[in-house]
């Protein structure tokens, strides 16, 4: 995954689901893009609050 300010805490269930997705042959890059976009949106919201 790309470097972001925030990190995702991997729970046991997330790890199981992630490994299952890999075994099924799903595109993990899409999942990583969604997580990165979510983290970026969260970062932007905190920046807006501190600016205002």
C-alpha positions as a Markdown table, in Angstrom:
| # | Residue | x | y | z |
|---|---|---|---|---|
| 1 | Unk | 0.0 | 0.0 | 0.0 |
| 2 | Unk | 1.0 | 3.6 | -0.5 |
| 3 | Unk | 2.3 | 5.6 | 2.4 |
| 4 | Unk | -0.3 | 7.8 | 4.1 |
| 5 | Unk | -0.4 | 9.7 | 7.3 |
| 6 | Unk | -2.9 | 7.2 | 8.9 |
| 7 | Unk | -2.5 | 3.4 | 9.1 |
| 8 | Unk | -5.1 | 0.7 | 9.1 |
| 9 | Unk | -5.1 | -1.6 | 12.1 |
| 10 | Unk | -5.4 | -5.1 | 10.7 |
| 11 | Unk | -7.9 | -7.2 | 12.7 |
| 12 | Unk | -7.9 | -10.9 | 12.6 |
| 13 | Unk | -11.1 | -10.9 | 10.5 |
| 14 | Unk | -9.6 | -8.4 | 8.0 |
| 15 | Unk | -6.5 | -10.6 | 7.6 |
| 16 | Unk | -8.7 | -13.6 | 7.0 |
| 17 | Unk | -10.8 | -11.8 | 4.4 |
| 18 | Unk | -7.7 | -10.3 | 2.7 |
| 19 | Unk | -6.1 | -13.7 | 2.4 |
| 20 | Unk | -9.4 | -15.2 | 1.1 |
| 21 | Unk | -9.6 | -12.5 | -1.5 |
| 22 | Unk | -6.0 | -13.3 | -2.6 |
| 23 | Unk | -6.9 | -17.0 | -2.9 |
| 24 | Unk | -9.9 | -16.3 | -5.0 |
| 25 | Unk | -7.8 | -14.3 | -7.4 |
| 26 | Unk | -9.5 | -10.9 | -6.8 |
| 27 | Unk | -7.6 | -7.7 | -7.7 |
| 28 | Unk | -6.1 | -6.6 | -4.4 |
| 29 | Unk | -4.9 | -3.3 | -6.0 |
| 30 | Unk | -8.6 | -2.2 | -6.1 |
| 31 | Unk | -9.0 | -2.8 | -2.3 |
| 32 | Unk | -5.8 | -0.9 | -1.6 |
| 33 | Unk | -7.0 | 2.0 | -3.7 |
| 34 | Unk | -10.2 | 2.2 | -1.8 |
| 35 | Unk | -8.4 | 2.1 | 1.6 |
| 36 | Unk | -6.0 | 4.8 | 0.4 |
| 37 | Unk | -8.9 | 7.0 | -0.8 |
| 38 | Unk | -10.7 | 6.5 | 2.4 |
| 39 | Unk | -7.6 | 7.5 | 4.4 |
| 40 | Unk | -7.0 | 10.5 | 2.2 |
| 41 | Unk | -10.6 | 11.7 | 2.7 |
| 42 | Unk | -10.2 | 11.3 | 6.4 |
| 43 | Unk | -6.9 | 13.2 | 6.4 |
| 44 | Unk | -8.5 | 16.1 | 4.4 |
| 45 | Unk | -11.4 | 16.3 | 6.8 |
| 46 | Unk | -9.0 | 16.7 | 9.8 |
| 47 | Unk | -7.0 | 19.3 | 7.9 |
| 48 | Unk | -10.2 | 21.4 | 7.1 |
| 49 | Unk | -11.2 | 21.3 | 10.8 |
| 50 | Unk | -7.8 | 22.6 | 11.9 |
| 51 | Unk | -7.8 | 25.3 | 9.3 |
| 52 | Unk | -11.3 | 26.6 | 10.2 |
